[in-house]
Amino acid sequence: MITTGQKIAIRPSDSSRLQATDLEHVKFGRVFSDHMFVMDHANGTWSDPRIVAFENLSISPASAVLHYGQSIFEGLKAYRRNDGSVAIFRPQANIARMNRSAKRMCMPPIPEDLFMEAMAELVTQDKGWIPDGDDASLYIRPFLIASDEYIGIRPSDTYRFMIFTCPVRGYYAEPVRVQIEQEYSRAFPGGTGDAKCAGNYAAALYPAKLAQDRGVHQLLWTDATEHKYIEESGTMNIFFRIGDTLVTPETGGTILEGVTRDSIIQLARRAKLPLEVRKVSVAEVVEAARAGQLKEAFGAGTAATIAHIAQIAFNDELFELPALEERIVANRLGSELDDIRRGRAVDTFGWMVPVA
């Protein structure tokens, strides 16, 4: 049931940009499909759900989002499957997480059924934008912003919810180099680390740039209290294989509960692989690397799915990890996940939602 009492109005674009777009060479997050979904919230009610042509926004300089950062978002993907159909990967999990973020940021929840219908209809409208190839998908970006024209610290009275899509290919062209961060922090106990809000990413830009200036791609974030425990890898969750055991930090308020992370955990448990979800100390990882027991390390997230880590820097040490062909766990789990997404394997988890 659509709680607004309204159907989604569909106003197709007058002219598609698809024929003029080279889908074989799209850069991640730079090319956008023809349509977007828009819906507004005021007086406690969502209204006017609509799919319209992708276009720029007109926004007041006094809009609350520009000054106080009331902004959350999600990221998920639709895939073209082997039989030609299109399905979205685990949209219910992203919808639930977005509404958890909304609660933390004092924003109104989005009706789950309307959220799902809007995504399905938008992907159906622009399914032709999904590139061909094993690394291709349609990235879906829902976001919610405060829209009050008001200068003052309080939750906004009005909001705008939108969804747009991008044709994408691989996120990282090669395994990444990371550094264990010991000064700056991504999230703090009692903060917004487990919400997907814009401010988390803005605060991470400066320390990430400092690391990139030193020749590494990303940071391994550590806890804000003592910098003794590893939490995330850049904008992704993190996994290590120490000896024969796959290890990932437990979530607990400062770590985003990633959908890809959860999927990898479920696949590992189904395969009965040795797996531990717990605190992971910097000392443990460094000692394993020194002893040659750190067999694999990889980030897990929607954009890259699995981002292999080639090197880990800590103080004056640089640890080189085994070659990609030796990473049997990450390669296996990544392949299994991709086979489910693309219809090459039976989806026993019920993760894929057909839309077109």
VOGU-3710 file (C-alpha; in Angstrom, 3 decimals, decimal comma):
1> mittgqkiai> 0,000/0,000/0,000  1,270/3,480/-0,850  0,773/5,440/2,341  0,564/8,780/0,526  -2,644/7,593/-1,117  -1,152/8,483/-4,505  0,210/6,493/-7,413  3,648/7,201/-8,797  3,283/9,648/-11,674  5,569/8,801/-14,595
11> rpsdssrlqa> 6,636/11,620/-16,885  9,141/10,124/-19,335  12,008/12,161/-20,711  11,318/13,739/-24,109  14,679/12,644/-25,447  16,936/9,863/-24,243  20,701/10,383/-23,954  21,325/6,644/-24,169  22,190/6,451/-27,871  24,842/9,141/-27,432
21> tdlehvkfgr> 26,442/7,393/-24,439  29,374/4,996/-24,724  28,444/2,376/-22,130  31,636/0,450/-22,809  33,785/3,176/-21,248  31,699/4,794/-18,508  33,556/6,159/-15,486  32,080/5,198/-12,143  29,611/7,816/-10,921  30,067/10,180/-13,869
31> vfsdhmfvmd> 27,275/9,143/-16,249  23,607/9,277/-15,247  20,530/7,596/-16,680  17,528/9,390/-18,184  15,184/9,522/-15,179  14,970/10,133/-11,438  12,371/9,614/-8,715  11,283/12,546/-6,546  8,968/12,795/-3,534  8,414/15,514/-0,922
41> hangtwsdpr> 7,567/15,478/2,766  5,704/18,237/4,640  3,246/18,382/7,529  4,022/14,776/8,426  3,068/13,381/5,003  4,855/12,158/1,899  3,299/13,487/-1,313  3,629/13,767/-5,073  5,748/10,657/-5,838  6,938/11,025/-9,417
51> ivafenlsis> 9,455/9,803/-11,987  10,730/12,617/-14,183  13,629/13,381/-16,492  17,022/13,587/-14,792  17,749/17,276/-14,345  19,456/19,789/-12,089  17,814/20,904/-8,854  16,719/24,407/-7,993  17,504/25,041/-4,334  17,404/28,031/-2,017
61> pasavlhygq> 20,717/29,289/-0,578  18,966/29,050/2,801  18,100/25,365/2,364  18,782/23,600/5,660  20,776/20,757/4,097  23,448/23,193/2,914  24,086/24,536/6,404  23,365/21,753/8,883  24,060/18,576/6,941  20,761/16,738/7,354
71> sifeglkayr> 21,457/14,349/4,505  21,516/10,555/4,201  21,917/8,209/1,259  22,184/4,601/0,140  23,935/2,702/-2,624  22,815/-0,539/-4,259  22,851/-2,157/-7,686  20,633/-3,723/-10,326  22,080/-6,477/-12,518  21,270/-7,879/-15,927
81> rndgsvaifr> 21,002/-11,623/-15,431  21,948/-14,437/-17,800  18,371/-14,845/-19,008  18,128/-11,146/-19,901  16,004/-10,167/-16,922  16,954/-7,409/-14,481  17,007/-7,768/-10,693  18,069/-5,608/-7,734  20,410/-7,066/-5,123  19,027/-7,056/-1,565
91> pqaniarmnr> 16,990/-3,817/-1,799  15,082/-4,575/1,413  18,336/-4,434/3,384  19,211/-1,021/1,981  15,700/0,301/2,591  15,843/-0,838/6,221  19,289/0,690/6,718  18,214/3,997/5,193  15,308/4,230/7,596  17,668/3,501/10,502
101> sakrmcmppi> 19,869/6,343/9,266  16,799/8,572/8,988  15,920/7,931/12,618  19,452/8,794/13,762  19,412/12,026/11,727  15,929/13,082/12,920  14,375/12,606/9,466  11,063/10,975/8,485  11,087/7,296/7,478  10,276/6,408/3,895
111> pedlfmeama> 7,393/3,927/3,441  9,118/0,661/2,538  6,561/-0,423/-0,060  6,707/2,931/-1,835  10,517/2,956/-1,688  10,621/-0,490/-3,327  8,022/0,395/-5,955  9,863/3,599/-6,839  13,183/1,770/-7,311  11,609/-1,004/-9,360
121> elvtqdkgwi> 9,796/1,422/-11,650  12,848/3,646/-12,071  15,107/0,698/-12,965  12,460/-0,578/-15,379  12,340/2,809/-17,094  16,127/2,899/-17,512  17,075/-0,775/-17,835  18,602/-0,050/-21,242  21,341/1,844/-19,411  22,783/-1,335/-17,886
131> pdgddaslyi> 26,035/-2,043/-19,778  26,942/-5,481/-21,055  29,753/-7,427/-19,401  30,628/-9,263/-16,217  31,753/-6,095/-14,432  28,672/-4,051/-15,378  25,634/-3,005/-13,361  23,245/-0,127/-12,740  24,171/1,732/-9,555  21,161/3,056/-7,641
141> rpfliasdey> 21,530/6,120/-5,406  18,583/6,984/-3,103  19,064/10,054/-0,903  17,070/12,188/1,525  17,774/15,834/2,314  16,352/18,575/4,518  14,658/21,225/2,362  13,508/23,949/4,777  14,467/27,499/3,832  15,496/28,396/7,356
151> igirpsdtyr> 18,655/29,446/9,171  18,474/27,897/12,619  19,528/24,695/14,358  16,606/22,300/14,479  15,313/19,366/12,424  13,850/20,483/9,138  10,074/20,612/8,711  10,282/19,577/5,051  12,318/16,992/3,140  12,938/15,745/-0,386
161> fmiftcpvrg> 13,596/12,096/-1,224  15,149/11,225/-4,570  16,579/8,252/-6,456  18,740/8,302/-9,569  20,843/5,676/-11,327  24,240/5,383/-13,034  25,591/2,792/-15,465  28,840/1,545/-13,937  31,699/-0,853/-14,386  34,507/-1,845/-12,024
171> yyaepvrvqi> 35,331/0,576/-9,202  39,011/-0,243/-8,604  41,217/-1,112/-11,563  43,808/-2,826/-9,372  44,394/-4,008/-5,793  44,768/-1,108/-3,388  47,431/0,074/-0,965  46,195/1,074/2,488  47,640/2,611/5,621  46,597/1,974/9,222
181> eqeysrafpg> 45,379/5,355/10,520  46,571/6,313/14,001  45,621/9,981/14,299  42,303/10,791/12,627  39,029/8,944/13,208  36,053/8,136/11,026  33,511/7,660/13,823  33,150/7,988/17,577  31,089/6,100/20,187  27,701/7,786/20,368
191> gtgdakcagn> 28,219/9,431/16,982  26,865/8,662/13,512  29,277/5,921/12,403  26,521/3,378/11,813  24,353/5,859/9,871  24,983/6,470/6,184  24,995/10,243/6,444  26,884/12,692/4,265  28,889/14,223/7,111  30,711/10,963/7,809
201> yaaalypakl> 32,218/11,011/4,337  33,044/14,733/4,367  35,000/14,350/7,611  37,021/11,496/6,112  38,214/13,429/3,057  41,135/15,286/4,642  42,879/12,316/6,304  42,255/10,261/3,152  43,895/12,967/1,047  46,908/13,050/3,364
211> aqdrgvhqll> 47,258/9,305/2,889  46,938/9,595/-0,882  49,659/12,244/-0,869  51,859/9,612/0,783  51,180/7,174/-2,039  48,424/4,956/-0,609  44,883/4,648/-1,917  42,925/4,461/1,322  43,035/4,231/5,100  42,340/1,426/7,505
221> wtdatehkyi> 40,315/3,324/10,075  40,852/2,488/13,736  38,775/3,138/16,839  38,622/6,762/17,976  39,398/6,043/21,635  42,759/4,264/21,457  43,443/3,513/17,774  44,005/-0,099/18,811  41,234/-1,783/16,825  40,588/-1,783/13,087
231> eesgtmniff> 37,096/-0,723/12,041  36,747/-0,055/8,294  38,737/0,222/5,083  38,118/3,591/3,439  34,391/3,584/2,656  34,108/-0,203/2,963  33,940/-2,898/5,583  37,127/-4,920/6,028  37,989/-8,639/6,089  41,266/-10,404/6,870
241> rigdtlvtpe> 42,266/-14,045/6,428  44,706/-14,829/9,208  45,988/-18,346/8,767  42,899/-20,272/7,694  40,372/-18,050/9,492  38,368/-15,220/7,936  38,029/-12,359/10,423  35,964/-9,158/10,272  35,275/-6,487/12,904  31,949/-6,698/14,703
251> tggtilegvt> 29,647/-3,709/14,292  28,631/-1,728/17,330  27,683/1,856/16,591  30,872/3,085/14,926  30,907/0,718/11,941  28,388/0,784/9,092  26,439/-2,461/8,771  27,300/-3,164/5,157  24,988/-5,226/2,970  27,936/-6,703/1,051
261> rdsiiqlarr> 29,646/-7,480/4,373  26,575/-9,348/5,602  26,310/-11,228/2,306  29,934/-12,376/2,512  29,409/-13,512/6,104  26,347/-15,535/5,096  28,176/-17,139/2,167  31,156/-18,004/4,381  28,905/-19,599/6,987  27,057/-21,604/4,339
271> aklplevrkv> 30,395/-22,909/3,098  31,408/-23,680/6,714  34,570/-21,612/6,343  36,358/-20,701/9,583  34,902/-17,267/10,400  35,140/-14,907/13,352  33,129/-11,686/13,750  34,795/-9,813/16,613  37,115/-6,988/17,521  40,237/-7,054/15,357
281> svaevveaar> 43,299/-5,412/16,862  45,978/-3,542/14,955  48,613/-5,567/16,819  47,045/-8,848/15,683  47,021/-7,835/12,027  50,561/-6,444/12,135  51,921/-9,528/13,902  50,182/-11,809/11,398  51,672/-9,821/8,522  55,169/-10,000/10,041
291> agqlkeafga> 54,810/-13,759/10,501  53,507/-14,374/6,983  50,117/-15,455/8,329  48,114/-12,600/6,812  46,953/-14,466/3,716  44,281/-12,049/2,474  42,812/-8,637/3,185  39,960/-7,034/1,288  37,361/-4,301/1,526  33,705/-5,154/0,965
301> gtaatiahia> 31,140/-2,671/-0,295  28,507/-2,001/-2,926  30,728/-0,065/-5,331  33,614/-2,520/-5,591  31,997/-5,659/-4,055  35,470/-6,950/-3,110  38,514/-4,670/-3,231  41,701/-6,665/-2,751  44,351/-5,021/-0,603  47,869/-5,409/-2,018
311> qiafndelfe> 49,875/-3,615/0,677  49,348/-2,432/4,254  51,482/0,371/5,676  52,017/0,724/9,435  54,487/3,269/10,801  57,687/2,613/8,836  56,723/-0,926/7,788  55,116/-1,936/4,516  53,566/-5,390/4,298  53,135/-7,015/0,901
321> lpaleeriva> 50,224/-9,460/0,745  50,090/-12,643/-1,376  49,292/-12,516/-5,082  45,642/-12,425/-6,176  45,664/-15,982/-7,481  46,541/-17,203/-3,976  43,535/-15,522/-2,362  41,261/-18,512/-2,375  38,649/-17,236/0,073  38,028/-13,753/-1,359
331> nrlgselddi> 38,050/-15,091/-4,924  35,628/-17,867/-4,041  33,179/-15,675/-2,122  33,333/-12,927/-4,737  32,568/-15,398/-7,519  29,701/-16,984/-5,594  28,180/-13,588/-4,893  28,475/-12,508/-8,521  26,978/-15,784/-9,758  23,915/-15,203/-7,582
341> rrgravdtfg> 23,540/-11,615/-8,761  23,779/-12,548/-12,431  21,588/-15,634/-12,298  24,361/-18,158/-12,830  23,654/-19,790/-9,458  20,470/-20,541/-7,536  19,573/-17,718/-5,167  18,833/-19,789/-2,063  18,946/-16,661/0,116  16,180/-14,835/-1,764
351> wmvpva> 18,448/-11,830/-2,263  17,512/-10,910/-5,826  14,323/-8,926/-6,496  13,227/-9,118/-10,182  12,028/-5,823/-11,615  12,172/-6,096/-15,419
//
